[in-house]
Amino acid sequence: MDKFRSLGLSQGTLKALEEIKFSIPSEIQEKTIPLAIAGKDVIGKSSTGSGKTLAFGAPIIEKVKPKRGLQALILTPTRELAEQISKALKTFSKYNPLKIITVYGGTPIEKQIRELPHAEVVVATPGRALDHLKRRTIDLSKIKILVLDEADRMLDMGFIHDVTEIVHHCPKQRQTLLFSATLSEDIMHISRKYMQQPKEVSAKENVDPTKLEHVFYDVPSNQKFSLLVHLLKKESSNLVMIFCNTKRNVDLIAKNLQSQGFEAIALHGDLNQAKRNRVLENFHKSSRVILVCTDVAARGLDIKGVSHVYNYESPKTTTEYIHRVGRTARAGKEGKAITIIADRDYENFRRVMDTDLIKIKNLPLPDFGRVFVNMNDEGRERQSGYRGRPQRQNRYSDRRDNSGNRDYPKKSNSSPRREDRPSGRRDGSRGRRDNDSRGRKNSSPRRYNNSGRNNSGNRRNNNQNNNSARPRGRSFGRNQRR
C-alpha cells in the first residue's frame, strides 16, 4: 500500500483499497491521481480495464464534502457502465461515506427525483441527466468535479449536443477530468473549449497484442451460422462473446444457439435495466456461458475471463474492431478473435483491414455440417443466410389437398351474404328508388344526413326547406357562418 499512500490518498481510502486487495496502482492511476488531487484538469488516454474508475474516483472521494449538495458529476455513455462506476465508488468510499446516486433511462424517473436533492455524487448517462435538467430536478450549480468517461464512445453514440448542454449548466470554475480510449479531433476540441490547461496522460494497452490471435473466415451467407456452431463446438474456450451489429440479430443468434444446446444469453439496449443486470450477473458467475451482444457491451464493462471473441457481423471501423476484441487476452492471458464474414460484410471488413496495426489471418473453411436457423417466432425455419423480414403466407398460394385439387381458403361464415343482409328499410326493400322519386310531386321526401347528402349520395339543394334566401350556386357548410 506504500505506492497508493504516496499518491496522497487518505487513510480511509487506503483501508478500503486494502480490503479489496488493491496493492499496486495501475499506470493510469499512478499518473492521474496526484494531478487530480492537486486540482488540475486531466485528459487520460486509456482503454477499458486500465483502472481509470479509481483514477477519477479517488480525487472525488478526497474532495467532496458530505451534506453540501451535489459536488461531482460523472457522465458515461451506457447504463451498465454507470452501474459499474457507482458500485465501484461505493466500495472505494466505504470509510468516507458519500451519497452516490445513479441516473439513467429505462427506469422510473420518480425515484431519481426523490433521491437527487440528497445526492453528493451523481453518475449519469447524458440523456437522462439532460432530462432532469429540463425538469429542474437536478442542481449543477455547486459542481466541483466533472468527469467525462468514455468520451469518444459518447460522441460515437451521438451525445455530443447533450454533453455540451450539460457542461454549460456547470460552473465555469470547476475541475474537469476526461477519459477516452482515443483522442480524436472532436475530443481535443472539447478539451480546448471546456477545460483549463489540461494535463495529458496515457497508459499502455491492457491487452497483450502478442497473445491475441486474429483470424477470419470467408463463408457463403447461408452457411454463416453453421460455421459459428461448428467453431463453438470445436474451439477450446471459457467465456465467449459474440458481437452482432443489430439488436434483432442478437436475439436471433442467442435464441438459435439455445436451440442447439448452448448456454447463450442476449444483451442489447432494448432490454430493461433489471434484465440487463441479471444477464451480466449470470455471465460473470458461469464459466462457459456465451454472451451475444451489440457494441453496448464492448466498452467500459468490467468483464474478465473472456477467451474468445466472435464477430458474427464485421464491425464498421478499425476502432470498433479493437474495442470488441479488447475483451480478451487480458492480464497476460491468451485470447482469440474470430471474424466470420460473408458478402454483406465485405465493405465493413475492408475498412477494418485498412490499417497496419492489425494483421488478421484468413483461414480455410473447415468441414462442417449444415444447421438451419429459425428466423421468426412462428416456427418457420429458413437457412441462415436469409436476412430479410419473414415472408408472409400468401392467402392464395398453390396449396393442394391429397386428391390434387387446389385447397383455397374457405369463406368465413361470420359475414352474411349480400342477399342475407338487412336492407336498412322498414319495408324490407333493396334500397332502389321508385320511378317517381326524382323530384316529382308523388315522390316521398328525401332524408338528409349531417354531411348535406341524401341517402342516394346526391347533395341536396341549399334552398330546399330553407325560408331564408341564399345566393344561388353557393354552398354553405353545417357550421359555416352565413
C-alpha positions as CSV (number, residue, x, y, z in Angstrom):
1,M,0.0,0.0,0.0
2,D,3.0,2.3,0.1
3,K,2.6,3.3,-3.5
4,F,-1.0,4.2,-3.0
5,R,-0.1,6.1,0.1
6,S,2.5,8.1,-1.9
7,L,-0.3,9.3,-4.2
8,G,-1.8,11.4,-1.4
9,L,-4.8,9.2,-0.5
10,S,-6.5,9.5,2.9
11,Q,-6.3,6.7,5.5
12,G,-10.0,5.7,4.9
13,T,-9.5,5.3,1.2
14,L,-6.3,3.3,1.7
15,K,-8.2,1.0,4.1
16,A,-11.0,0.4,1.6
17,L,-8.4,-0.4,-1.1
18,E,-6.6,-2.8,1.1
19,E,-9.8,-4.7,1.8
20,I,-10.4,-5.4,-1.9
21,K,-6.7,-6.4,-2.4
22,F,-5.5,-3.3,-4.3
23,S,-1.8,-3.1,-3.5
24,I,-0.2,-1.5,-6.6
25,P,-1.7,1.3,-8.6
26,S,-2.1,0.9,-12.4
27,E,-0.3,3.2,-14.8
28,I,-3.2,5.5,-15.4
29,Q,-3.9,5.7,-11.6
30,E,-0.3,6.5,-10.8
31,K,-0.2,9.3,-13.4
32,T,-3.7,10.8,-12.8
33,I,-4.4,10.7,-9.1
34,P,-1.7,13.2,-8.0
35,L,-2.6,15.7,-10.7
36,A,-6.4,15.4,-10.0
37,I,-5.9,15.8,-6.2
38,A,-3.8,18.9,-7.0
39,G,-6.8,20.3,-8.8
40,K,-5.6,20.0,-12.4
41,D,-7.7,19.3,-15.4
42,V,-6.7,15.9,-16.9
43,I,-7.1,14.2,-20.2
44,G,-6.5,10.5,-19.8
45,K,-6.0,8.2,-22.7
46,S,-6.6,4.7,-21.6
47,S,-8.5,1.6,-22.7
48,T,-11.2,-0.4,-20.9
49,G,-9.9,-2.3,-17.9
50,S,-7.0,0.1,-17.2
51,G,-8.3,1.1,-13.8
52,K,-9.5,4.6,-14.6
53,T,-12.5,4.4,-12.3
54,L,-10.2,4.7,-9.3
55,A,-8.2,7.3,-11.2
56,F,-11.1,9.8,-11.2
57,G,-12.9,8.2,-8.2
58,A,-10.1,8.8,-5.7
59,P,-10.0,12.6,-6.2
60,I,-13.8,12.7,-5.9
61,I,-13.7,10.8,-2.6
62,E,-11.0,13.1,-1.2
63,K,-12.6,16.4,-2.3
64,V,-16.3,16.0,-1.9
65,K,-17.6,17.2,1.5
66,P,-20.7,15.4,3.0
67,K,-24.0,17.3,3.3
68,R,-23.0,20.2,1.0
69,G,-25.1,19.3,-2.1
70,L,-24.2,17.8,-5.4
71,Q,-20.5,18.4,-6.0
72,A,-19.4,15.8,-8.5
73,L,-21.0,14.7,-11.8
74,I,-19.8,11.7,-13.8
75,L,-21.1,11.3,-17.4
76,T,-20.9,7.9,-19.0
77,P,-22.3,6.5,-22.3
78,T,-24.2,3.4,-21.1
79,R,-26.4,2.3,-18.2
80,E,-24.2,-0.7,-17.5
81,L,-21.1,1.4,-17.1
82,A,-23.0,3.9,-14.9
83,E,-24.0,1.0,-12.6
84,Q,-20.4,-0.4,-12.6
85,I,-18.9,3.0,-11.7
86,S,-21.4,3.7,-9.0
87,K,-20.8,0.3,-7.4
88,A,-17.0,0.8,-7.5
89,L,-17.2,4.3,-6.0
90,K,-19.4,3.0,-3.1
91,T,-16.7,0.3,-2.4
92,F,-13.8,2.9,-2.6
93,S,-15.7,5.3,-0.3
94,K,-16.6,2.7,2.4
95,Y,-14.8,4.7,5.1
96,N,-15.6,8.1,3.6
97,P,-19.3,7.6,3.0
98,L,-20.9,9.7,0.3
99,K,-24.4,9.8,-1.1
100,I,-23.9,8.4,-4.6
101,I,-26.9,8.3,-7.0
102,T,-27.1,6.6,-10.4
103,V,-29.2,8.3,-13.0
104,Y,-30.1,6.7,-16.4
105,G,-33.0,5.9,-18.6
106,G,-35.1,2.8,-18.7
107,T,-36.1,3.0,-15.0
108,P,-38.8,5.1,-13.3
109,I,-37.7,8.7,-13.0
110,E,-39.8,9.4,-9.9
111,K,-37.4,7.6,-7.6
112,Q,-34.5,9.5,-9.0
113,I,-36.3,12.8,-8.5
114,R,-36.8,11.9,-4.8
115,E,-33.1,11.0,-4.3
116,L,-31.4,13.7,-6.3
117,P,-31.9,16.5,-3.7
118,H,-29.8,14.5,-1.2
119,A,-27.0,13.4,-3.7
120,E,-23.4,14.4,-3.4
121,V,-22.1,12.4,-6.4
122,V,-24.2,11.6,-9.5
123,V,-23.2,9.0,-12.1
124,A,-25.4,9.6,-15.1
125,T,-26.0,8.9,-18.8
126,P,-26.3,12.2,-20.8
127,G,-29.8,11.7,-22.0
128,R,-31.4,11.2,-18.5
129,A,-29.2,13.9,-17.0
130,L,-30.5,16.4,-19.6
131,D,-34.0,15.2,-18.9
132,H,-33.6,16.1,-15.2
133,L,-32.1,19.5,-16.2
134,K,-35.2,20.3,-18.3
135,R,-37.4,19.2,-15.4
136,R,-35.3,21.3,-13.0
137,T,-34.9,18.3,-10.7
138,I,-31.1,18.4,-10.6
139,D,-28.9,21.3,-9.5
140,L,-25.4,21.6,-11.0
141,S,-24.6,25.0,-9.6
142,K,-22.2,23.5,-6.9
143,I,-20.3,21.1,-9.1
144,K,-16.6,20.9,-8.2
145,I,-15.6,18.0,-10.4
146,L,-17.0,17.0,-13.8
147,V,-15.9,13.6,-15.3
148,L,-16.4,12.7,-18.9
149,D,-15.8,8.9,-19.0
150,E,-15.5,7.0,-22.4
151,A,-15.8,10.4,-24.1
152,D,-15.1,9.0,-27.6
153,R,-17.9,6.5,-27.1
154,M,-20.4,9.2,-26.1
155,L,-19.5,11.1,-29.3
156,D,-20.0,8.0,-31.4
157,M,-23.4,7.4,-29.8
158,G,-24.5,11.0,-30.7
159,F,-24.4,12.5,-27.3
160,I,-22.2,15.5,-28.2
161,H,-25.0,18.0,-28.0
162,D,-26.4,16.6,-24.8
163,V,-22.9,16.7,-23.2
164,T,-22.2,20.2,-24.2
165,E,-25.5,21.4,-22.9
166,I,-24.9,19.7,-19.6
167,V,-21.4,21.3,-19.4
168,H,-22.9,24.7,-19.9
169,H,-25.0,24.2,-16.8
170,C,-22.0,23.5,-14.7
171,P,-19.9,26.3,-13.0
172,K,-17.0,27.6,-15.1
173,Q,-14.8,27.4,-12.0
174,R,-14.6,23.6,-11.8
175,Q,-12.2,20.7,-12.4
176,T,-12.8,18.6,-15.5
177,L,-11.4,15.1,-16.0
178,L,-11.8,13.5,-19.4
179,F,-11.0,9.9,-20.3
180,S,-11.1,8.3,-23.7
181,A,-9.6,5.3,-25.5
182,T,-8.8,7.5,-28.5
183,L,-8.1,11.2,-28.7
184,S,-9.8,12.3,-31.9
185,E,-10.1,15.9,-33.2
186,D,-13.6,16.2,-31.6
187,I,-12.2,15.1,-28.3
188,M,-9.4,17.7,-28.5
189,H,-12.0,20.4,-29.5
190,I,-14.0,19.6,-26.3
191,S,-10.8,19.8,-24.2
192,R,-9.8,23.2,-25.7
193,K,-13.3,24.6,-25.2
194,Y,-14.3,23.3,-21.8
195,M,-11.0,22.5,-20.0
196,Q,-8.4,24.8,-18.4
197,Q,-4.8,24.0,-19.3
198,P,-5.4,20.2,-19.1
199,K,-2.5,17.8,-18.4
200,E,-2.5,14.9,-20.8
201,V,-1.6,11.4,-19.6
202,S,-1.7,8.0,-21.2
203,A,-1.4,4.3,-20.3
204,K,-0.3,1.4,-22.3
205,E,-2.9,-1.0,-23.8
206,N,-4.2,-3.5,-21.2
207,V,-4.4,-6.2,-24.0
208,D,-1.1,-8.0,-24.9
209,P,-1.1,-8.0,-28.7
210,T,1.4,-10.9,-28.8
211,K,-1.1,-13.2,-27.0
212,L,-4.1,-12.2,-29.1
213,E,-4.7,-14.2,-32.3
214,H,-6.7,-12.6,-35.1
215,V,-8.3,-14.8,-37.7
216,F,-11.3,-14.6,-40.1
217,Y,-13.3,-17.0,-42.3
218,D,-15.0,-16.0,-45.6
219,V,-18.1,-18.1,-45.9
220,P,-21.3,-18.1,-48.0
221,S,-24.0,-16.2,-46.2
222,N,-26.3,-19.2,-45.9
223,Q,-23.6,-21.1,-44.0
224,K,-22.6,-18.4,-41.6
225,F,-24.5,-19.7,-38.6
226,S,-23.5,-23.3,-39.3
227,L,-19.8,-22.3,-39.2
228,L,-20.4,-20.4,-35.9
229,V,-21.9,-23.5,-34.3
230,H,-19.0,-25.7,-35.6
231,L,-16.4,-23.3,-34.2
232,L,-18.1,-23.1,-30.8
233,K,-18.1,-26.9,-30.5
234,K,-14.5,-27.3,-31.7
235,E,-12.7,-24.4,-30.1
236,S,-11.5,-24.9,-26.5
237,S,-12.9,-21.8,-24.8
238,N,-14.1,-20.4,-21.5
239,L,-16.3,-17.3,-21.6
240,V,-17.3,-16.3,-25.1
241,M,-18.6,-13.1,-26.5
242,I,-20.4,-12.9,-29.9
243,F,-20.9,-9.4,-31.4
244,C,-23.7,-8.5,-33.8
245,N,-24.5,-5.2,-35.4
246,T,-28.2,-5.1,-34.7
247,K,-30.5,-5.9,-31.7
248,R,-32.6,-8.2,-33.9
249,N,-29.7,-10.3,-34.9
250,V,-28.5,-10.5,-31.2
251,D,-31.9,-12.0,-30.2
252,L,-31.9,-14.3,-33.3
253,I,-28.5,-15.7,-32.8
254,A,-28.9,-16.2,-29.0
255,K,-32.3,-18.0,-29.5
256,N,-30.9,-20.3,-32.1
257,L,-27.8,-21.1,-30.1
258,Q,-30.0,-22.1,-27.2
259,S,-31.9,-24.4,-29.5
260,Q,-28.5,-26.0,-30.4
261,G,-27.9,-26.7,-26.7
262,F,-25.6,-23.8,-25.9
263,E,-26.0,-21.6,-22.8
264,A,-26.4,-18.3,-24.6
265,I,-27.8,-15.0,-23.3
266,A,-28.5,-11.8,-25.2
267,L,-27.5,-8.3,-24.2
268,H,-28.6,-5.1,-26.0
269,G,-30.2,-1.7,-25.4
270,D,-33.8,-2.8,-25.7
271,L,-33.6,-4.9,-22.5
272,N,-34.8,-3.2,-19.4
273,Q,-32.1,-2.4,-16.8
274,A,-33.1,-5.1,-14.4
275,K,-32.8,-7.8,-17.1
276,R,-29.5,-6.4,-18.3
277,N,-28.1,-6.6,-14.8
278,R,-29.3,-10.2,-14.5
279,V,-27.6,-11.1,-17.8
280,L,-24.3,-9.6,-16.7
281,E,-24.5,-11.3,-13.3
282,N,-25.2,-14.7,-14.9
283,F,-22.3,-14.1,-17.4
284,H,-19.9,-13.4,-14.5
285,K,-21.0,-16.4,-12.5
286,S,-20.8,-19.0,-15.2
287,S,-17.5,-20.4,-16.7
288,R,-18.9,-21.5,-20.1
289,V,-21.7,-19.1,-21.0
290,I,-22.0,-17.3,-24.3
291,L,-22.9,-13.6,-24.3
292,V,-24.4,-12.4,-27.6
293,C,-24.4,-8.7,-27.6
294,T,-24.2,-5.4,-29.5
295,D,-21.3,-2.9,-29.1
296,V,-23.0,-1.6,-25.9
297,A,-21.1,-4.4,-24.1
298,A,-17.7,-3.7,-25.8
299,R,-16.9,-0.6,-23.9
300,G,-16.4,0.1,-20.2
301,L,-17.8,-3.1,-18.8
302,D,-15.5,-5.0,-16.5
303,I,-15.8,-8.5,-18.0
304,K,-13.0,-10.8,-17.1
305,G,-12.0,-14.3,-18.2
306,V,-13.1,-14.0,-21.9
307,S,-11.1,-16.4,-24.0
308,H,-12.8,-16.0,-27.4
309,V,-14.5,-13.0,-29.2
310,Y,-16.5,-13.7,-32.3
311,N,-17.6,-11.0,-34.8
312,Y,-20.6,-12.6,-36.3
313,E,-21.0,-9.4,-38.3
314,S,-18.0,-7.3,-39.1
315,P,-17.6,-4.0,-37.2
316,K,-17.7,-0.9,-39.3
317,T,-14.3,0.6,-38.4
318,T,-10.9,-0.5,-37.1
319,T,-11.6,1.4,-33.8
320,E,-14.8,-0.7,-33.2
321,Y,-12.9,-3.9,-34.0
322,I,-10.2,-3.0,-31.4
323,H,-12.8,-2.3,-28.8
324,R,-14.6,-5.6,-29.4
325,V,-11.5,-7.8,-29.4
326,G,-10.1,-5.9,-26.4
327,R,-12.4,-8.0,-24.2
328,T,-9.9,-10.9,-24.4
329,A,-6.2,-11.5,-24.0
330,R,-6.1,-9.5,-20.7
331,A,-3.8,-9.7,-17.7
332,G,-1.2,-11.8,-19.6
333,K,-3.7,-14.5,-20.8
334,E,-4.1,-15.7,-24.3
335,G,-7.1,-14.9,-26.4
336,K,-8.6,-15.4,-29.9
337,A,-10.6,-13.0,-32.1
338,I,-12.6,-14.8,-34.8
339,T,-14.5,-12.8,-37.5
340,I,-17.0,-14.6,-39.8
341,I,-17.6,-12.6,-43.0
342,A,-20.0,-13.0,-45.9
343,D,-20.7,-10.9,-49.0
344,R,-22.6,-8.3,-46.9
345,D,-19.6,-7.8,-44.6
346,Y,-17.1,-7.1,-47.3
347,E,-17.3,-3.3,-47.2
348,N,-17.1,-3.0,-43.5
349,F,-14.3,-5.6,-43.2
350,R,-12.3,-3.8,-45.9
351,R,-12.3,-0.7,-43.6
352,V,-11.2,-2.8,-40.7
353,M,-8.3,-4.2,-42.7
354,D,-7.3,-0.7,-43.9
355,T,-4.5,-0.4,-41.3
356,D,-1.1,-1.7,-40.5
357,L,-1.9,-2.0,-36.8
358,I,-3.8,-5.3,-37.1
359,K,-2.9,-8.4,-39.0
360,I,-5.9,-10.7,-39.4
361,K,-5.1,-14.1,-40.9
362,N,-7.5,-15.7,-43.4
363,L,-8.1,-19.4,-42.5
364,P,-9.6,-22.0,-44.9
365,L,-13.1,-23.2,-44.2
366,P,-13.2,-26.5,-42.2
367,D,-15.7,-29.3,-43.0
368,F,-18.9,-28.6,-41.1
369,G,-22.5,-29.7,-41.1
370,R,-25.4,-27.5,-42.1
371,V,-27.5,-26.0,-39.4
372,F,-30.9,-24.4,-40.1
373,V,-32.0,-21.2,-38.3
374,N,-35.4,-20.4,-37.1
375,M,-35.9,-16.8,-38.4
376,N,-39.1,-15.9,-36.6
377,D,-41.3,-16.7,-33.7
378,E,-43.9,-18.7,-35.7
379,G,-41.7,-21.7,-36.0
380,R,-40.9,-21.4,-39.8
381,E,-37.3,-22.3,-40.5
382,R,-35.1,-20.7,-43.1
383,Q,-31.5,-21.1,-43.9
384,S,-29.0,-18.9,-42.0
385,G,-28.2,-16.7,-44.9
386,Y,-31.6,-15.1,-45.1
387,R,-31.6,-11.6,-43.6
388,G,-34.9,-10.0,-44.7
389,R,-38.2,-9.9,-42.9
390,P,-40.1,-13.2,-42.7
391,Q,-42.3,-13.7,-45.8
392,R,-46.0,-13.6,-45.3
393,Q,-48.1,-16.6,-46.1
394,N,-49.9,-15.9,-49.4
395,R,-53.6,-16.4,-48.9
396,Y,-53.9,-17.8,-52.4
397,S,-50.7,-19.8,-52.7
398,D,-50.8,-23.1,-54.7
399,R,-51.9,-25.4,-51.9
400,R,-53.4,-28.8,-52.9
401,D,-55.1,-31.4,-50.9
402,N,-54.4,-35.2,-51.1
403,S,-56.5,-35.5,-54.2
404,G,-54.5,-33.0,-56.1
405,N,-57.2,-30.3,-56.0
406,R,-56.4,-26.7,-55.1
407,D,-57.2,-26.0,-51.4
408,Y,-58.2,-22.4,-51.4
409,P,-59.2,-20.8,-48.1
410,K,-62.8,-21.2,-47.4
411,K,-65.2,-18.3,-46.9
412,S,-65.8,-17.3,-43.4
413,N,-69.4,-17.8,-42.2
414,S,-69.1,-14.9,-39.8
415,S,-70.0,-12.3,-42.5
416,P,-73.6,-12.7,-44.0
417,R,-74.0,-12.9,-47.8
418,R,-75.2,-9.9,-49.6
419,E,-78.7,-11.3,-50.1
420,D,-79.0,-12.1,-46.4
421,R,-78.0,-8.7,-45.1
422,P,-80.8,-6.4,-43.8
423,S,-81.8,-3.8,-46.3
424,G,-82.0,-1.0,-43.8
425,R,-85.6,-0.1,-44.7
426,R,-88.6,-0.8,-42.8
427,D,-90.5,-2.2,-45.8
428,G,-87.6,-4.6,-46.5
429,S,-86.9,-3.3,-49.9
430,R,-83.5,-3.4,-51.6
431,G,-83.0,0.4,-51.3
432,R,-83.7,1.2,-55.0
433,R,-85.6,4.4,-55.7
434,D,-89.0,4.3,-57.4
435,N,-89.5,5.8,-60.8
436,D,-91.3,8.8,-59.2
437,S,-88.6,9.6,-56.7
438,R,-86.6,12.0,-58.8
439,G,-88.1,15.2,-57.5
440,R,-91.7,14.5,-58.8
441,K,-94.7,15.6,-56.8
442,N,-95.6,12.0,-55.8
443,S,-92.1,11.2,-54.5
444,S,-91.6,10.7,-50.8
445,P,-89.5,13.3,-49.0
446,R,-85.8,12.6,-49.0
447,R,-83.8,12.2,-45.8
448,Y,-80.6,14.0,-45.4
449,N,-77.6,13.2,-43.2
450,N,-75.4,15.7,-41.4
451,S,-73.0,16.0,-44.4
452,G,-75.7,17.5,-46.6
453,R,-76.1,14.4,-48.7
454,N,-79.2,12.3,-49.1
455,N,-79.3,8.5,-48.8
456,S,-78.6,8.1,-52.5
457,G,-75.4,10.1,-52.2
458,N,-76.6,13.3,-54.0
459,R,-76.1,16.7,-52.5
460,R,-79.3,18.5,-51.5
461,N,-80.4,21.8,-52.8
462,N,-79.3,24.5,-50.4
463,N,-82.6,26.4,-50.8
464,Q,-84.7,23.4,-50.0
465,N,-86.7,23.6,-46.7
466,N,-85.0,26.9,-46.0
467,N,-87.0,30.1,-45.7
468,S,-84.0,32.4,-45.9
469,A,-82.7,33.3,-49.3
470,R,-79.1,32.4,-50.2
471,P,-77.0,33.2,-53.2
472,R,-77.6,30.6,-55.9
473,G,-74.6,28.3,-56.6
474,R,-73.0,28.8,-53.3
475,S,-73.0,26.1,-50.7
476,F,-72.8,26.5,-47.0
477,G,-71.3,24.0,-44.6
478,R,-73.1,23.0,-41.5
479,N,-71.1,25.2,-39.2
480,Q,-70.1,27.9,-41.6
481,R,-71.2,31.5,-41.0
482,R,-73.9,32.8,-43.2
